[in-house]
Amino acid sequence: MHEFPITEQIIKIASEKAKENNARSITRITLVVGEQSGFIGESIQMYFDIISKDTLCEGAVLEMENIKAKWYCPDCNIHYARQPFSFACPDCGNDGMPTNIGKEFYVKDIEIETE
């Protein structure tokens, strides 16, 4: 349910940027969504389809770039995707540390149509 207010903000941000550039409509919005951001892409899409009606965003394609979570091994100095039920580095076997990779959530691009 917390996707509703964030989707409202996406529409607000995109609409404000489009108006600043004298847009007739918004054709595409690209979001970056980390798998550990706490947001579910399908829910954002559902709310977007509903609340974008009668806005500059109506009919726009909502594209999502999904970012996989990564862990860091200080011994090997590498980032890696954690396997289920394990924190081990795939190179050395020592436990790695969580990072902020995969927690991203932001509007990357907005494509507009001008007059």
FENFENCOR-V91081 format. One record per helix or strand of 3 or more residues. SS is the DSSP state (H for helix, E for strand). FROM is the first residue (numbers start at 1). TO is the last residue. Records with the same first field share a line. If there is no record, write none. Layout:
BEGIN
SS=FROM-TO / FROM-TO
END
This chain:
BEGIN
H=3-20 / 41-51
E=23-34 / 61-67 / 71-73 / 78-80 / 105-114
END
